[in-house]
Every structure is written in C-alpha cells, then in structure tokens.
C-alpha cells in the first residue's frame, strides 16, 4: 500500500521567513496530494491540494510543488506569521475508494 | 451551520465498557470516514462508507463496529474498551464516489473530534 513520509518532524522559523515541508510517497499511481493544517485542539483542515497533472499550485502565501518522477511534493509558506504555527499533514491518494494516506505530521513553530 | 458534527466531544469511561460516537454531515456528501489520531498525532484511517456501504476496513480490532444508517450519518461503536483505545476519533466526509479504477479524490471535511479517555 501507499506510504507517505514527512520530513522534518519539527520546524521552527522566525516570523517573516519562509518554511518548506517535504513529503515523499511510494505509490506511483497516487494522483491527489492534499495538505491539511491542524491547530492545537482543532480539526484538520485542508489548506491546499494538487493533482498529478499539475506541477505547482499557489494560493496567496501558500504553494505546493509536485515532482512525480521523484515522487515527492512540498509545501511552501512565505512570510510566515505566528498563526501559521500548527501541525501540517501531507497525504496522498490513488483515488481508489477515496482513501487518503497521511504522513506523520510536522509541527511548525513560528517565532515572533 | 456545522458541516460535520460529532457527539460527544469528550468521552471518559472505564476499561471493559461499551461506547458509541455519532457523526452527522449536512454537506450532501456520499462518503464518510472514521480516523483515529493517537497521542503522537498520527492520523490513521479506520473505516470508510460510501452510500451506506463499507468500502474501507483497515486492520482494526473487531471490537470496533461502524454503522451507517443513511449517507449523512456514520456511527462508531466500540465494545470492551481498552486503555490503548484512548485517542481522538475524527469523523470526515467527502463528495467522492469511488469504485472503478481512475476514481478521483476530493477534500475531506473533518468533524471536531471526540476525545476518548479509557481509565
């Protein structure tokens, strides 16, 4: 089955700096790659997603890039703010049965 | 309006008891899920239903039994609770219709979670 790995497990950046979170996946049939943000004590919420027919997608300060050959995708957050502090999960899906396989999550801390 | 709701929000119970968690979505989605998030924050799929039909059943003890009375509701019943069942359980829904090869995945909307503590 699909295996999704996230690196690093924790990341601390200064406010205003950029943060990059990387994920790798194992199943070349995966075609959907969402990123979820989970604030402390809250539910995971989708912040951006990308499909395999696209190499990059942006939404304001957030962007995701996908390298299908290397089977990895990354989340880029620019001009980080303290409210960006949260756990970020990447996930991958082949579409079969709509199953998402999540990475283990990364805790991002933005220092004021 | 709450899109995906769960009850109860907190559940504290003793080992050996049986408990249920309820989930409802008003998004008109046809697929619903149960996830378990352990103390290390790892999100793991347990079950998924599409139009009341079980489509994902991961390696979960058979003490866990999901039930979907209709496509807007997915409940989780747990028998003979154990200490290791302590976790946050999230319900989610999406508008995917699975089945044939080449199916697409869409955003999953999560409920607020139920924190289960077994003592």
Interface residues (C-beta under 8 A of the other chain):
Chain A: X31 X32 X34 X38 X42 X43 X44 X45 X46 X49 X87 X89 X93 X95 X96 X97 X98 X99 X100 X101 X102 X104 X105
Chain B: X31 X40 X41 X42 X43 X44 X45 X48 X50 X55 X56 X90 X94 X96 X98 X101 X102 X103 X104 X105 X106 X107 X108 X110 X111 X112 X113
